[in-house]
Amino acid sequence: MSESLTAARRPYRRELAAIFLVALALRIGYVAFQGFRLPPDTDSYRRIADNLVSGQGYSLVPGVPTAYRPPAYPVFIALSKWLSGGYWAAIWGQCVLGALVTVLAASLARGLVGDLFALGAAAIVAVDPYLVAVCDTFMTEALFAFFVTAFFASLMRALAGGGILWHVLAAVIAALAFLTRPEFVSYIPVVVIALAVCARRGLLSVTVFVLAFAVVASTWAVRNGISMGRPILTTTHGGYTHRLPYNYILYDRVVMGGEVWDSGNRSLSEWQSRTGSETEAMTEVSRDGHNYRMADGFMLADARRAAVVALYEAGSFWRLCPHGAAKTVNLALAAFFCVLAVLAVAGSVIAWRWGPFVRLAVWLLVLETVIHMYYWSNVRMRVPFHPLMAVAAAVAIAAMFRQKAFVNAAMAAVEKQPFCNPVS
């Protein structure tokens, strides 16, 4: 590496380090603003982690194996607690991972728009209020956002002619993303096609990626086969999250009646109590299958009604702001997301033919939208994909400053194959 090139990179690295520190400070500051109170264990991830640390196995009830939640996030909490003796390490770890996402977003944007506007992508991620907020929850979003962004960063290196290790790294991170939120498995065929078409050694790239992904991802199914008598690939929670939107009470009270199903809603509590009593005597696996059948029955009974619920779920996924916050807070959140979304759409249109990143990111967002038209959906489930939107937004900002020629030159250096290259 020449001395001049090294010197040119120093300001970028210093500025990126400053953005990382700002992102970390914002996330820690948000935790402090909440009064340094541990968030509630709404989805029982912490309970599973407790049982792991105490030697009771992966279970909700000590000693009784479960596959109700995917394993990566409870293991993350358990490791944090085991290393530190408390739960705060998981929260601080999420703050660090959230700040690291700024670096990963900059790495992705740098190949599209160069150093200056890559810092813009990092800055958007750093101040994103949605990404800041998820760091102070015992939910999967902070960890999943890190895995998704890290996966794209490693995949782009693999597609740009990187060695086998980049393919293995991308596959391992993809498997960890799947073990955090199982819906990610639906994206793997898209990645395989991209590797087959765009990678320099298509067959070898696909083989290495698929084998590495399968080795890591299958550990969960193997564990379930041993512990639960069935090699469950995803979870036993899917039936519940499918039935949650596809039932008569939600359709009448929420979709048509305008209620909001949150933790304090009476009709939600009544529905949960009724379905709990209905499935109380069932095993975990049987309960999951029963819930799927009930939800599918609701859909098949009236296709028009099912379509209305599906559109409602898509709207919930892309909602401008969450339910329940103060009006001024929601206005600020909505304004931020509107700007991000408009810039991301514009950047995606501009960079559609500049290489595989934008097409792969758009495919992921389309798949996630469709999946959450089938399962329960809310704003929180969209948040892990905001860093990818920030990278696309950086393209639009670069175009405003007439950086298109530079961007094309930067992309041309990334990939040599015509199908994946920018077309002049």
C-alpha positions in Angstrom: 0.0 0.0 0.0 1.4 3.4 -1.0 2.2 6.0 1.6 -0.2 8.5 -0.1 -3.1 6.0 0.0 -2.4 5.3 3.6 -2.5 9.0 4.4 -5.7 9.4 2.5 -7.4 6.8 4.6 -6.5 8.3 8.0 -9.1 11.1 8.0 -11.8 8.5 7.0 -10.8 6.2 9.9 -10.7 9.0 12.4 -14.1 10.3 11.4 -15.6 6.8 11.4 -14.1 6.2 14.9 -15.8 9.5 16.0 -19.1 8.4 14.6 -18.8 5.0 16.3 -18.2 6.8 19.6 -21.2 9.1 19.0 -23.3 6.1 18.3 -22.2 4.3 21.4 -22.8 7.4 23.5 -26.3 7.8 22.1 -27.2 4.3 23.0 -25.7 4.4 26.5 -27.4 7.8 27.0 -30.7 6.3 26.0 -30.3 3.6 28.6 -29.5 6.2 31.1 -32.5 8.3 30.1 -34.7 5.2 30.8 -33.3 5.4 34.4 -30.9 2.4 34.1 -33.9 0.0 34.6 -33.6 -3.4 33.1 -36.2 -3.8 30.4 -39.0 -6.4 30.9 -38.5 -10.0 29.7 -41.6 -9.8 27.5 -40.7 -12.8 25.3 -39.0 -15.0 27.9 -35.5 -14.8 26.4 -34.1 -14.0 29.8 -35.9 -16.9 31.4 -34.3 -19.3 28.9 -30.9 -17.7 29.5 -31.4 -18.2 33.3 -32.0 -21.9 32.8 -29.0 -22.2 30.6 -26.7 -20.5 33.1 -28.1 -22.6 36.0 -27.6 -25.9 34.1 -31.3 -26.5 33.5 -30.9 -26.7 29.7 -32.6 -24.7 27.0 -36.0 -24.5 28.6 -38.8 -22.2 29.8 -39.6 -24.6 32.6 -36.4 -25.8 34.3 -35.4 -29.1 32.9 -38.2 -29.3 30.2 -36.7 -28.8 26.8 -38.3 -26.2 24.6 -38.0 -24.9 21.0 -40.4 -22.0 21.6 -37.7 -19.4 20.9 -34.8 -19.5 18.5 -31.5 -20.1 20.3 -29.0 -17.3 19.3 -30.4 -14.5 21.4 -31.0 -16.5 24.7 -27.4 -17.8 24.3 -26.2 -14.3 23.8 -27.9 -13.2 27.1 -26.7 -16.4 28.9 -23.0 -15.8 27.8 -23.3 -12.2 28.9 -24.6 -13.1 32.3 -22.1 -16.0 32.7 -19.2 -13.7 31.9 -20.4 -10.8 34.1 -22.7 -12.2 36.6 -25.7 -10.0 35.6 -28.0 -9.0 32.8 -26.5 -5.5 32.2 -23.7 -7.0 30.2 -26.3 -8.0 27.5 -27.6 -4.4 27.4 -24.1 -2.9 27.1 -23.2 -5.5 24.6 -26.2 -4.5 22.5 -25.0 -0.9 22.7 -21.6 -1.9 21.4 -23.1 -4.0 18.6 -25.4 -1.1 17.6 -22.4 1.2 17.4 -20.5 -1.4 15.3 -23.3 -1.4 12.8 -22.2 2.1 11.9 -18.8 0.7 10.8 -20.4 -2.1 8.8 -22.8 0.3 7.1 -19.9 2.6 6.2 -18.0 -0.4 4.8 -21.0 -1.3 2.6 -21.5 2.3 1.4 -17.8 2.9 0.8 -17.9 0.6 -2.2 -20.8 2.5 -3.7 -20.1 6.2 -2.9 -16.6 6.5 -1.5 -15.3 7.7 1.9 -17.2 10.9 2.5 -20.7 9.6 1.8 -20.0 6.3 3.4 -19.5 8.4 6.6 -23.0 9.7 5.9 -24.4 6.2 5.9 -22.7 5.6 9.2 -24.0 8.8 10.7 -27.6 7.9 9.7 -27.3 4.6 11.5 -25.6 6.3 14.5 -28.6 8.7 15.1 -31.4 6.4 13.9 -33.8 6.6 16.9 -35.3 3.1 16.1 -31.8 1.5 16.2 -31.0 3.4 19.4 -34.1 2.2 21.2 -33.8 -1.5 20.4 -30.5 -1.6 22.3 -32.5 -1.2 25.6 -34.8 -4.2 25.1 -34.5 -7.9 25.7 -35.6 -8.5 22.1 -33.7 -9.9 19.1 -33.6 -6.7 17.0 -30.2 -5.3 18.1 -28.4 -8.6 17.6 -30.3 -9.4 14.4 -29.4 -5.9 13.0 -25.8 -6.6 13.6 -25.9 -10.0 12.0 -27.8 -8.8 8.9 -25.4 -5.9 8.3 -22.3 -8.0 9.0 -23.7 -10.6 6.6 -24.1 -8.1 3.8 -20.6 -6.7 4.4 -19.0 -10.2 4.2 -21.2 -11.2 1.2 -20.2 -8.2 -0.8 -16.5 -9.1 -0.2 -17.2 -12.7 -1.3 -19.0 -11.5 -4.5 -16.2 -9.1 -5.2 -13.8 -12.0 -5.6 -12.9 -12.6 -2.0 -11.4 -15.9 -1.0 -13.1 -18.9 0.4 -12.9 -17.5 3.9 -15.2 -14.7 3.0 -17.8 -17.2 1.7 -17.5 -19.2 5.0 -17.8 -16.1 7.1 -20.9 -14.9 5.2 -22.4 -18.4 5.6 -21.7 -18.5 9.4 -23.1 -15.1 9.9 -26.2 -16.0 7.8 -26.7 -19.1 10.0 -26.4 -17.0 13.1 -29.0 -14.5 11.7 -31.3 -17.5 11.0 -30.8 -18.8 14.6 -31.8 -15.3 15.8 -34.8 -14.9 13.6 -35.7 -18.0 11.6 -37.5 -16.1 8.9 -34.0 -15.3 7.5 -33.8 -18.8 6.0 -36.2 -17.7 3.3 -33.4 -15.4 2.0 -30.8 -18.1 1.5 -32.0 -19.2 -2.0 -31.6 -15.6 -3.1 -28.1 -15.5 -1.8 -27.3 -18.8 -3.5 -28.5 -17.5 -6.9 -26.4 -14.3 -6.4 -23.3 -16.4 -5.7 -24.0 -18.7 -8.7 -24.4 -15.7 -11.1 -22.0 -13.1 -9.7 -19.2 -14.9 -7.9 -16.1 -15.6 -10.0 -16.1 -19.3 -9.0 -19.9 -19.8 -9.0 -20.1 -23.5 -8.3 -17.4 -23.5 -5.6 -18.8 -20.4 -4.0 -22.3 -21.9 -3.8 -21.0 -25.2 -2.5 -18.8 -23.6 0.3 -21.6 -21.2 1.3 -24.4 -23.9 1.5 -22.2 -26.4 3.4 -21.0 -23.8 5.9 -24.5 -22.5 6.4 -26.0 -26.0 6.8 -23.3 -27.1 9.3 -24.0 -24.2 11.7 -27.8 -23.9 11.1 -28.4 -27.6 11.5 -27.1 -27.6 15.1 -30.5 -26.3 16.2 -32.4 -29.0 14.4 -30.1 -31.7 15.7 -30.6 -30.5 19.3 -34.3 -30.4 18.8 -34.3 -33.9 17.4 -32.4 -35.2 20.4 -34.2 -33.2 23.1 -37.7 -33.0 21.7 -38.0 -36.0 19.5 -38.4 -34.0 16.3 -35.8 -32.1 14.3 -37.6 -28.7 14.4 -35.8 -26.4 12.0 -37.4 -23.1 13.2 -39.4 -22.9 16.4 -42.7 -24.0 18.0 -43.7 -20.3 18.3 -44.6 -19.8 14.6 -48.1 -21.1 14.9 -48.9 -18.6 17.6 -47.4 -15.6 15.6 -49.4 -16.8 12.6 -52.7 -17.1 14.5 -52.2 -13.8 16.3 -53.2 -11.7 13.3 -55.4 -14.3 11.6 -58.4 -14.6 14.0 -61.9 -13.1 14.2 -61.2 -10.9 17.3 -58.3 -9.1 15.7 -60.2 -8.6 12.5 -63.3 -7.2 14.2 -61.6 -5.2 17.0 -58.3 -4.1 15.4 -58.5 -4.2 11.6 -62.1 -3.0 11.4 -62.5 -1.5 14.9 -59.3 0.6 15.2 -58.1 -0.9 18.5 -54.4 -1.4 19.1 -53.3 -4.8 20.3 -50.6 -4.0 22.9 -49.9 -5.4 26.4 -52.8 -3.5 28.0 -55.5 -4.2 25.5 -58.5 -6.1 26.9 -59.5 -7.9 23.8 -55.9 -9.2 23.3 -55.9 -10.5 26.9 -59.2 -12.2 26.4 -58.0 -13.8 23.1 -54.7 -15.0 24.8 -56.6 -16.4 27.7 -59.0 -18.3 25.5 -56.4 -19.7 23.2 -54.3 -20.6 26.2 -57.1 -22.6 27.8 -57.9 -24.2 24.4 -54.3 -25.6 24.0 -53.4 -26.0 27.7 -53.4 -29.9 27.6 -51.4 -30.0 24.3 -47.7 -30.6 24.0 -45.6 -27.7 22.7 -45.3 -29.2 19.3 -49.0 -30.1 19.1 -49.9 -26.6 20.2 -47.8 -25.1 17.4 -49.5 -27.3 14.8 -53.0 -26.5 16.2 -52.4 -22.8 16.0 -51.2 -23.1 12.4 -54.3 -25.0 11.5 -56.6 -22.5 13.2 -55.0 -19.5 11.4 -55.0 -21.3 8.0 -58.7 -22.1 8.6 -59.4 -18.5 9.2 -57.7 -17.6 5.9 -59.4 -20.3 3.8 -62.8 -19.4 5.2 -62.9 -16.0 3.6 -60.1 -15.0 1.2 -61.2 -11.3 1.1 -61.0 -11.0 4.8 -57.6 -12.7 4.9 -56.3 -10.3 2.2 -57.5 -7.4 4.3 -55.6 -8.7 7.3 -52.5 -9.3 5.2 -52.5 -5.7 4.0 -53.0 -4.6 7.5 -49.9 -6.6 8.5 -47.8 -5.1 5.7 -48.9 -1.7 6.8 -47.9 -2.5 10.4 -44.4 -3.6 9.2 -43.9 -0.3 7.3 -45.7 1.9 9.8 -44.1 5.4 10.1 -44.0 5.2 13.9 -44.9 2.7 16.7 -48.1 2.8 18.7 -48.1 4.1 22.3 -45.5 6.8 22.3 -46.2 10.5 22.9 -47.5 12.5 20.0 -44.4 14.7 19.6 -42.2 11.6 19.8 -44.2 9.8 17.1 -44.1 12.9 14.9 -40.3 13.0 15.2 -40.0 9.3 14.5 -42.3 9.5 11.5 -40.4 12.4 10.1 -37.1 10.6 10.5 -38.4 7.4 8.8 -40.1 9.3 6.0 -36.7 11.0 5.1 -34.9 7.7 5.4 -37.4 5.8 3.3 -37.6 8.5 0.5 -33.8 8.7 0.3 -33.5 4.9 0.4 -36.0 4.5 -2.5 -34.2 7.1 -4.5 -30.8 5.6 -3.8 -32.1 2.1 -4.8 -33.4 3.4 -8.1 -30.2 5.2 -8.8 -27.9 2.3 -7.9 -30.1 -0.6 -9.2 -27.5 -1.4 -11.9 -24.4 -0.6 -10.0 -23.8 -4.0 -8.6 -25.6 -6.6 -6.5 -26.0 -4.8 -3.2 -29.1 -2.8 -3.9 -30.9 -5.7 -5.6 -30.0 -8.1 -2.8 -31.2 -5.6 -0.2 -34.5 -4.9 -2.0 -35.1 -8.6 -2.3 -34.6 -9.0 1.4 -37.1 -6.2 2.2 -39.6 -7.7 -0.1 -39.3 -11.1 1.4 -39.6 -9.7 4.9 -42.7 -7.8 4.0 -44.3 -10.9 2.6 -43.4 -13.0 5.6 -44.8 -10.5 8.0 -48.0 -10.4 6.0 -48.4 -14.1 7.1 -47.0 -13.7 10.7 -47.6 -11.0 13.3 -46.0 -7.7 12.4 -45.0 -4.4 13.9 -42.5 -1.6 13.4 -39.9 -3.3 15.7 -39.6 -6.2 13.2 -38.5 -3.8 10.4 -35.8 -2.0 12.4 -32.9 -4.4 11.8 -33.1 -3.5 8.1 -32.7 0.2 8.6 -28.8 0.0 8.1 -29.3 -1.3 4.6 -31.7 1.5 3.9 -29.1 4.0 5.3 -26.6 2.7 2.7 -29.1 3.2 -0.1 -29.9 6.6 1.3 -26.2 7.5 1.1 -26.3 6.8 -2.6 -29.1 9.3 -3.0 -27.2 11.9 -1.0 -24.1 11.4 -3.1 -26.2 11.8 -6.3 -27.4 15.2 -4.9 -23.8 16.3 -4.8 -23.2 15.0 -8.4 -21.1 12.1 -7.3 -22.5 9.6 -9.8 -19.4 9.4 -12.0 -17.3 8.6 -8.9 -19.7 6.0 -7.8 -19.7 4.2 -11.1 -15.9 4.1 -11.1 -15.9 2.8 -7.5 -18.3 0.0 -8.4 -16.4 -0.9 -11.5 -13.4 -1.7 -9.3 -15.4 -4.1 -7.2 -16.7 -6.7 -9.7 -15.5 -7.7 -13.1 -18.4 -9.8 -14.3 -20.8 -8.0 -16.8 -24.0 -9.3 -15.2 -23.2 -7.7 -11.8 -21.4 -4.6 -13.1 -22.8 -1.2 -13.6 -24.0 -0.7 -17.2 -22.8 2.5 -18.8 
